[in-house]
Amino acid sequence: MEDRMGETLAQPAGARVLDAGCGVGDVAGRLAGRFGLRVHGVDLLDAHVAQARRRARRRNLDHLLTFSHSDYAALDFPDESFDAVYTMETLVHAADAEAVLEQFHRVLRPGGRLVMFEYAREAATRMPTPAADMFRQLNDWAAMPSFQRFTYGTLERLTAEAGFSVRGVEDISRGMWPMLRCFAVIGTLPGAGFRAARLRRHSVNTLSAVEFWRHRAFWRYEIHTADKVRTAGS
């Protein structure tokens, strides 16, 4: 998936790229190491930023990687600072996806690329009640308010409304299914234990693996690709 991200970004070595919600920097490290991109990662958690910096040093990639504590809904970079921006399963956690997309548009240069690997879901009214209840609970417990909103087509619409030219949306869910099935098998027994002990909200990763596999007909894993439209004279 990280290599697919690099290919979809389609940036030359040395391009300046924003990792929005970088975590501990693994995706940024791969993009720097294989594609030669200069990646700046932002994350809300200081511990993630510190670990990302340590990993960059261990990989001898700190000349290409920088990280900072920041909210991607209120970025402190100048306008048109980046050649590309990406998210890897992080926009689903945004409290205000519209504000985030506006920031992405602002910090991208004209013609810059936005790539988002994100989840989308069926509308609650079009799925069985157990599936709808599962999504609602997991999105609450895992702090994913935007995933609760991201019914099919929603992120594509919001991206266009933020001023981007949407290049395409690709459903790659089936490519994830073998891995997800393994996670679900591993998680079935401990998941039952957490359920019996009424501790499900404290075992979100285990619960997600089991329930996302069970209800895989009602969600998608998508690659969203868009460009910041060039203006006359830019």
Summary of the structure (lengths in Angstrom):
residues: 234
radius of gyration: 18.3
end to end distance: 32.5
largest distance: 63.9
contacts: 740
relative contact order: 0.14
helix: 49%
strand: 24%
